[in-house]
Amino acid sequence: MPYRAPVEDFAFLFDHVVGLDAVRQTDRFEDASEDVTRAILEEAGKMTNDVLAPLQRAGDQTPAKLENGVVRTSPGFADGFKAVAEGGWIGMSADPEFGGMGLPMTLTTAVNEMMSGACLSLQLAPLMSQGQIEALEHHASDAIKELYLPKLISGEWTGTMNLTEPQAGSDVGALATKAEDNGDGTYAISGQKVYITWGDNDFGGNICHLVLARLPGAPAGTKGISLFLVPKYLPNDDGSLGNANSLKVVSLEHKLGIHGSPTCVMQYDKATGWLVGPEQGGMAAMFTMMNNARLGVGGQGIGIAEAAYQHALAYALDRKQGKTSRPDGTGTIVDHADVRRMLMTMKAETFAARAIALCCAKAIDMTNATGQAEWKARAAFLTPIAKAFGTDTGMAVAEMGVQVHGGMGFIEETGAAQHYRDARITTIYEGTTGIQAADLVGRKLLRDGGEVIYELIKQARTDLMQINPGESDALKVICTNVSTSLDRLSGATDWILEAGTQDPRRPYA
């Protein structure tokens, strides 16, 4: 079943749900007209449908491998990444000063979801570069920006994020990687990092690693961490590649899913690196990349959900089994009420998750365009929700897709199981679902006293009051259910805030 990018769904959400016009009316994004937006969606859709989607099964069946210290990527992945890079899709929201398009993050989020639905394993490569680009734009020196950003934006070089160590997973502050000042503006980085997505490849001219490490005398925990840019090859002043750096890929992980994405164990032995941001400011700089990636990973879950839904729908329209609800008993399994229920649930959940992710991206755009604190707060509030709900939706919809296939869903040849396996990591990396919940409760709800969520509830009630169900019993039921849900959400928020004042630990339960 070939993947088809849901271009019409994105266009509908932009115009009727998300309100992209507010973004277009800002000076920063005034060029992102409706015509431009439509053209970009359609061109991205063609690229994902025709170039990336055919690589989905190849990546799963012929995983990346490590040969004599060299990572060999899955068949066709080099050409696929080239198409992404040449189309300008990596630098869609990047600064035009360095070769980016300067487009809204809302549009980038839509294109990233399309790429995820087409081939998640490959989409991870541009996603990592996008996160690094944003981190360098905000925190790097002018010299680093001028040298690295044009190469990353063009796709000539690729980027990674190095946080995790064998003893330091979600507890990043437990890391042991060391950095020593070389006295010439560079640092010697030593340590081992694990779970490094696209830690190496055979098509990027240079792989640029953002590495968290601790300088001598720095305090324990996250407060003592600094961030360093450590390239695979040391660049010359003119941007050409010089000598190999003192780092290597030790091994590749053998994973449940996303087989086409090389997940590396990286070893740094006094590798040369450059400080990004101030000393002991590593977590603040890295969180810029992580928040970018969290929204992106939420989109990955939604992309998988879309692909799983399309796959299941095509199968249900073709598979004949049992007497159906048609008067003559003929038809396919889509005529069974339970199958229709599953397909409708898959479609609805995917659509809702997509709307949340795009609303989060819009809040980011409005923050960048206006600098208004309320938009910044909304973007921060929606990020853990977009990540957690998007990835939970990917898991649930992919699982339901296997169920629609019945026994054939358990057979690898149908491809339904790959969606299920690939989706599983999305609820774990870039902060587990539990960490997103803790972030939502601790950093977002308790810290601002519920100001953002109460405003969202207020807006939802206002929108609800403007709906006239008329004679539609179905719409009356929907309005009643939404109103009841808002009451429950408000009540849950009240409880969290009250419990938090009594004991800050209680809401985390």
C-alpha positions in Angstrom: 0.0 0.0 0.0 1.7 3.2 -1.1 1.6 6.2 1.3 -0.2 9.3 0.1 0.5 12.5 1.9 -2.7 14.0 3.5 -2.4 17.3 1.8 -6.1 18.2 2.0 -6.2 17.5 5.7 -3.4 19.9 6.3 -5.0 22.6 4.1 -8.3 22.2 6.0 -6.6 22.4 9.4 -4.6 25.5 8.4 -7.7 27.3 7.2 -10.5 26.1 9.6 -8.9 24.9 12.8 -5.4 26.2 13.4 -5.9 29.7 12.0 -2.7 30.0 10.0 -3.9 33.4 8.8 -2.8 35.0 12.1 0.7 33.8 11.3 0.6 35.1 7.7 -0.5 38.5 9.0 2.7 39.0 10.9 5.6 40.9 9.3 7.9 37.9 9.7 5.8 35.4 7.8 3.8 37.6 5.4 5.3 35.8 2.5 3.7 32.5 3.5 0.5 33.2 1.6 -2.2 30.6 1.0 -0.9 30.0 -2.5 2.7 29.5 -1.3 1.5 27.2 1.5 -0.6 25.1 -0.9 2.3 24.8 -3.4 4.7 23.7 -0.6 2.3 21.1 0.7 1.8 19.7 -2.8 5.5 19.6 -3.6 6.3 18.0 -0.3 3.6 15.5 -0.8 5.0 14.5 -4.2 8.4 14.0 -2.7 7.2 11.9 0.2 4.9 9.8 -2.0 7.3 9.2 -4.8 10.8 9.2 -3.2 10.5 8.4 0.5 7.6 6.0 0.7 9.2 3.4 -1.5 12.2 3.3 1.0 10.0 2.3 4.0 10.2 -1.5 3.5 13.8 -1.4 2.3 14.9 0.3 5.5 13.1 -2.3 7.6 14.3 -5.4 5.7 17.9 -4.2 5.0 18.9 -2.3 8.2 21.9 0.0 8.4 25.1 -1.9 9.3 28.6 -1.2 10.6 31.4 -2.5 8.3 35.0 -1.9 9.3 34.1 1.2 11.2 31.9 2.6 8.4 28.1 2.9 8.7 26.4 1.6 5.5 22.9 2.9 5.2 19.9 1.1 3.8 19.4 0.8 0.0 18.1 4.1 -1.5 18.5 6.1 1.7 21.4 8.2 0.3 19.2 9.2 -2.7 16.3 9.8 -0.5 18.2 12.1 1.8 19.6 13.9 -1.3 16.0 14.6 -2.4 15.1 16.0 1.0 18.2 18.2 1.0 17.9 19.5 -2.5 14.2 20.3 -2.1 15.2 22.6 0.8 13.1 20.7 3.3 15.7 20.6 6.0 16.0 24.4 6.3 12.3 25.3 5.8 12.2 27.3 9.1 15.9 28.1 9.2 17.3 31.7 9.1 17.5 32.9 5.4 20.8 34.6 6.3 22.4 31.1 6.3 20.3 29.6 3.4 17.1 28.7 5.1 13.6 29.5 3.8 12.4 31.3 7.0 9.0 29.6 6.7 6.6 29.1 9.6 7.2 26.1 11.9 3.6 25.2 11.3 4.4 24.4 7.7 7.6 22.6 8.6 5.7 20.5 11.1 3.3 19.4 8.4 6.1 18.5 6.0 7.9 16.6 8.7 4.8 14.6 9.5 4.5 13.7 5.8 8.1 12.5 5.7 7.5 10.5 8.9 4.5 8.8 7.5 6.4 7.9 4.3 9.6 6.6 5.9 10.2 7.3 9.6 13.8 5.8 9.7 15.0 8.3 7.1 13.1 11.3 8.4 15.0 11.1 11.6 18.1 12.4 9.8 16.7 15.7 8.7 14.9 16.1 12.0 18.1 15.8 14.0 19.7 18.4 11.7 16.8 20.8 12.1 17.1 20.6 15.9 20.8 21.3 15.8 20.2 24.2 13.4 17.8 25.9 15.8 20.2 25.3 18.8 23.1 26.8 16.9 21.0 29.8 15.7 20.1 30.6 19.3 23.3 29.8 21.2 26.4 29.4 19.0 29.1 32.0 18.3 29.0 33.9 15.1 32.0 32.0 13.8 30.3 28.6 14.4 27.1 29.9 12.8 28.9 31.1 9.7 30.8 27.9 9.2 28.2 25.2 10.2 24.7 26.6 9.5 24.9 26.8 5.7 26.3 23.3 5.5 23.6 21.9 7.8 20.8 23.8 6.2 21.8 22.6 2.7 22.1 19.0 3.9 25.8 18.8 2.9 26.5 18.1 6.6 24.2 16.4 9.1 23.6 16.9 12.8 23.1 14.7 15.9 22.3 15.1 19.6 24.5 13.3 22.2 22.8 13.3 25.7 22.5 9.7 26.8 25.2 7.6 28.5 25.0 4.0 29.8 24.5 5.2 33.3 22.7 8.5 32.4 19.4 8.1 30.5 16.5 10.3 31.6 18.8 11.4 34.5 21.0 13.5 32.2 22.8 15.1 35.2 24.5 11.7 35.9 26.6 11.9 32.8 30.4 11.3 33.0 31.7 12.6 29.7 34.5 15.1 30.3 35.7 18.3 28.6 39.1 19.9 29.0 40.1 23.3 27.9 42.9 23.1 25.2 43.8 26.7 25.7 43.2 27.6 22.1 39.5 28.0 22.0 38.9 24.3 21.6 38.1 21.6 24.1 39.1 17.9 24.4 36.0 15.7 24.8 36.2 12.2 26.3 33.5 9.8 27.0 30.9 7.4 25.6 27.4 8.2 24.4 24.7 5.7 23.5 21.4 5.8 21.5 22.8 8.4 19.1 20.3 8.6 16.3 22.0 8.9 12.9 25.4 9.1 14.7 27.0 8.3 11.3 26.1 7.8 7.7 27.7 7.2 4.3 26.2 10.2 2.5 26.8 13.2 4.8 30.1 15.0 4.1 30.5 15.7 7.9 28.5 14.6 10.9 28.2 17.3 13.5 27.7 16.1 17.0 26.2 18.3 19.8 27.7 16.7 22.9 26.9 17.3 26.6 30.0 17.1 28.8 31.3 18.4 32.1 34.3 20.7 32.6 36.7 20.2 35.5 35.3 21.7 38.8 31.8 22.0 37.4 29.0 21.2 39.9 27.3 17.9 39.9 23.9 17.4 38.2 22.5 19.3 35.2 23.7 22.7 36.4 27.3 21.7 35.7 26.8 20.5 32.1 28.2 22.4 29.1 27.4 21.8 25.4 30.1 21.2 22.7 30.0 20.9 18.9 32.2 18.0 17.9 32.5 17.2 14.2 33.5 13.9 12.7 36.0 15.8 10.5 37.7 19.0 11.6 36.8 21.7 9.1 39.3 24.0 7.6 38.7 27.8 7.7 37.2 27.7 4.2 34.7 25.0 5.2 36.5 22.1 3.5 37.0 18.9 5.4 40.3 18.4 7.3 41.6 15.6 9.5 39.3 13.0 11.1 38.5 13.8 14.7 39.2 11.5 17.6 35.8 9.8 17.7 34.3 6.7 16.3 31.2 4.5 16.1 31.6 1.6 18.5 28.5 -0.3 17.5 25.0 -0.1 16.1 22.0 -1.1 18.3 19.8 -3.9 17.1 16.3 -2.5 17.6 12.6 -3.4 17.6 11.9 -1.0 14.9 13.2 1.9 12.8 15.8 -0.5 11.5 16.9 1.9 8.7 18.0 4.5 11.2 21.6 3.8 12.5 21.4 4.2 16.3 25.1 4.4 17.4 27.2 3.9 20.4 29.8 6.8 20.1 33.2 7.0 21.7 35.1 10.3 22.1 38.8 10.1 23.0 40.0 13.7 23.5 38.0 14.7 20.4 38.2 18.4 19.5 35.1 20.4 20.2 33.9 23.9 20.4 31.8 25.4 23.3 28.2 26.3 22.3 26.7 28.8 24.7 28.3 29.7 28.0 30.1 27.2 30.3 27.6 25.3 32.4 24.8 26.5 30.1 24.6 23.2 28.2 21.1 22.1 29.3 19.5 25.4 28.3 21.1 25.2 24.9 20.3 21.5 24.5 16.6 22.1 25.5 16.3 24.4 22.4 17.1 21.3 20.3 15.1 19.0 22.5 11.9 21.1 22.3 12.2 21.2 18.6 12.7 17.5 18.5 9.8 16.8 20.9 7.3 18.5 18.6 9.0 16.7 15.7 8.6 13.3 17.4 5.0 14.0 18.2 4.7 14.5 14.4 6.4 11.2 13.9 3.7 9.4 15.9 1.0 11.2 13.9 2.8 10.3 10.6 2.9 6.6 11.6 -0.8 6.8 12.6 -1.7 8.2 9.2 0.3 5.5 7.4 -1.2 2.7 9.5 -4.7 4.1 8.8 -4.1 4.2 5.1 -2.7 0.7 5.1 -5.6 -0.7 7.2 -8.2 1.1 5.0 -6.8 -0.3 1.8 -6.8 -3.8 3.2 -10.3 -3.5 4.6 -11.6 -2.3 1.2 -10.0 -5.3 -0.5 -10.3 -8.2 2.0 -13.4 -10.4 1.7 -14.3 -12.4 4.7 -17.6 -13.5 6.2 -21.2 -12.3 5.6 -21.3 -8.5 5.8 -24.0 -6.1 6.7 -24.9 -5.5 3.1 -28.4 -6.8 2.2 -26.9 -9.5 0.0 -24.1 -10.3 2.4 -21.4 -9.5 -0.1 -18.7 -6.9 0.2 -15.4 -6.7 2.1 -14.5 -6.5 5.7 -15.0 -2.7 5.7 -18.7 -3.6 5.7 -18.4 -5.1 9.1 -19.5 -2.6 11.8 -16.5 -3.4 14.1 -14.0 -2.8 11.3 -15.7 0.5 10.4 -15.6 1.5 14.1 -11.8 0.8 14.2 -11.1 2.7 11.0 -13.2 5.7 12.1 -11.4 5.8 15.5 -8.0 5.6 13.7 -9.0 8.6 11.5 -10.4 10.7 14.3 -7.6 10.2 16.7 -5.0 11.0 14.0 -6.9 14.1 13.0 -7.1 15.3 16.6 -3.4 14.7 17.3 -2.4 16.5 14.1 -4.5 19.5 15.1 -2.8 19.7 18.5 0.7 19.5 16.9 -0.1 22.2 14.4 -1.6 24.5 17.1 1.7 24.0 19.1 3.7 24.9 16.0 1.5 28.0 15.4 2.2 29.1 19.0 5.9 28.8 18.3 5.5 30.9 15.1 3.5 33.6 16.9 6.2 33.7 19.6 8.9 34.2 17.0 6.9 36.8 15.1 5.5 38.8 18.0 7.7 38.0 21.0 4.5 38.0 23.1 4.8 36.2 26.4 1.3 34.6 26.2 2.3 32.9 22.9 5.6 31.6 24.4 3.7 30.2 27.4 1.2 28.5 25.1 3.9 26.9 23.0 5.7 25.6 26.1 2.4 24.3 27.5 1.4 22.5 24.3 4.8 20.9 23.6 4.6 18.0 26.0 1.0 17.5 25.0 1.8 17.4 21.3 4.7 15.0 22.0 2.8 12.6 24.4 -0.6 12.6 22.6 1.0 12.4 19.1 3.1 9.4 20.0 0.4 7.7 22.1 -1.9 8.1 19.1 0.8 6.6 16.8 1.0 3.5 19.1 -2.7 3.1 19.4 -3.6 3.6 15.8 -0.7 1.3 14.6 -2.0 -1.4 17.0 -5.5 -1.0 15.7 -4.2 -1.3 12.2 -2.7 -4.7 13.0 -6.2 -5.7 14.4 -8.0 -4.6 11.2 -5.6 -6.9 9.3 -6.5 -9.7 11.6 -4.1 -12.7 11.4 -2.4 -11.1 8.4 -1.5 -8.2 10.6 0.8 -10.5 12.5 2.5 -11.5 9.3 5.5 -9.4 8.5 4.9 -9.5 4.7 1.8 -7.2 5.0 3.9 -4.4 6.5 1.2 -3.7 9.2 3.5 -4.9 11.9 6.3 -2.5 10.9 4.1 0.5 11.8 3.6 -1.0 15.2 7.3 -1.7 15.7 8.4 1.7 14.4 5.9 3.6 16.5 7.1 2.1 19.8 10.2 4.2 20.2 8.4 7.5 19.8 6.9 7.3 23.3 10.4 6.8 24.7 13.0 9.0 23.0 13.1 12.8 23.4 11.6 12.3 26.9 9.3 9.5 27.7 5.5 10.0 28.0 5.9 10.0 31.8 8.5 12.8 31.5 6.2 14.8 29.3 3.5 14.4 32.0 5.9 15.5 34.7 6.9 18.5 32.6 3.3 19.4 32.0 2.4 19.3 35.7 5.5 20.6 37.2 6.9 23.2 34.8 3.7 24.3 33.2 0.7 23.9 35.4 2.1 24.4 38.9 4.6 27.1 37.9 2.0 29.4 36.3 -0.9 28.5 38.5 -2.9 27.1 35.6 -3.0 30.4 33.8 -2.4 28.9 30.3 -4.8 26.0 30.6 -7.6 28.0 32.1 -7.3 30.4 29.2 -7.5 27.5 26.7 -10.6 26.2 28.5 -12.2 29.6 28.4 -11.6 29.9 24.7 -13.0 26.4 24.1 -16.1 27.3 26.0 -16.5 30.5 23.9 -16.2 28.5 20.7 -18.7 26.0 21.9 -21.3 28.7 22.7 -21.1 29.9 19.1 -22.2 26.5 17.7 -25.9 26.1 17.0 -26.7 22.4 16.8 -30.1 23.1 15.2 -32.0 19.9 14.5 -28.8 17.8 14.5 -29.0 15.3 17.3 -25.5 14.1 16.5 -24.1 17.7 16.9 -26.0 18.1 20.1 -24.3 15.0 21.5 -20.9 16.2 20.4 -21.5 19.6 22.0 -22.6 18.0 25.2 -19.6 15.7 25.3 -17.2 18.5 24.7 -18.8 20.6 27.5 -18.6 17.6 29.9 -14.9 17.1 28.9 -14.1 20.7 29.6 -15.8 20.4 33.0 -13.6 17.4 33.8 -10.5 19.1 32.5 -11.2 22.1 34.6 -11.8 19.9 37.7 -8.7 17.9 37.2 -6.7 21.1 36.9 -8.2 22.5 40.1 -7.2 19.3 41.9 -3.6 19.4 40.6 -3.1 23.0 41.7 -4.7 22.4 45.1 -2.7 19.2 45.7 0.5 20.9 44.6 0.1 23.5 47.3 -0.3 20.8 49.9 2.6 18.6 48.7 4.4 19.2 45.4 4.8 15.4 45.0 1.1 14.6 45.0 0.2 15.8 41.4 2.9 13.5 39.9 0.8 10.5 40.9 
